[in-house]
Amino acid sequence: NAGVMQNPRHLVRRRGQEARLRCSPMKGHSHVYWYRQLPEEGLKFMVYLQKENIIDESGMPKERFSAEFPKEGPSILRIQQVVRGDSAAYFCASSATSGYYNEQFFGPGTRLTVL
Amino acid sequence: GENVEQHPSTLSVQEGDSAVIKCTYSDSASNYFPWYKQELGKRPQLIIDIRSNVGEKKDQRIAVTLNKTAKHFSLHITETQPEDSAVYFCAASRGNSGYALNFGKGTSLLVTP
């Protein structure tokens, strides 16, 4: 059973470009969470999705950021018109359910560098 | 807001000593409290978790305690080893959203031989 997969592992973009980050949850998991980690800081919640639904996007900036988790395929975090402050590691996690048994398994992260 | 405060930010202990990391949270709806270990450049990995109906949980050298009244929880590592050196994050569930997590800022633990 493969773990949570993220790609690309490293992404370099110039200011103003778009960044598209992908996350494939563990098999059988239908809940996906995206977190951002700035250098030497903790993980900040961004968005929580179930298949085809955004459950909680309160941690995601209103401008330029969007997320989706379609019925088929990976979850995608999209950042439009990137700025230097978007440089960070972006981790996704998945869980089998919400509620009581909600252990989250993390992917290896995508390290975004904005030049 | 939903904040998780974590202390200390850095901790250095001698091999064999105990290490204690403390966290407080503000969201009274939180009912799930995991601890993650993150080695440099790696993904966070769950090491232990506790749910709100339990006050203490132990797994070999690692234990976690929870005081829901005071809204604080702690990680205890006994008989520390150099391979315990890493950054440790506490987290509390965001009670209203199906249990996404709010994380503390992390504790960098160094265990010296």
Interface residues (C-beta under 8 A of the other chain):
Chain A: H31 Y33 Y35 E41 G42 L43 K44 F45 Y48 I55 D56 S58 G59 F91 S95 S98 G99 Y100 N102 E103 Q104 F105 F106 G107 P108 G109
Chain B: Q6 Y32 P34 Y36 K42 R43 P44 Q45 L46 D49 R51 F89 A91 S93 R94 N96 S97 G98 Y99 A100 L101 N102 F103 G104 K105 G106
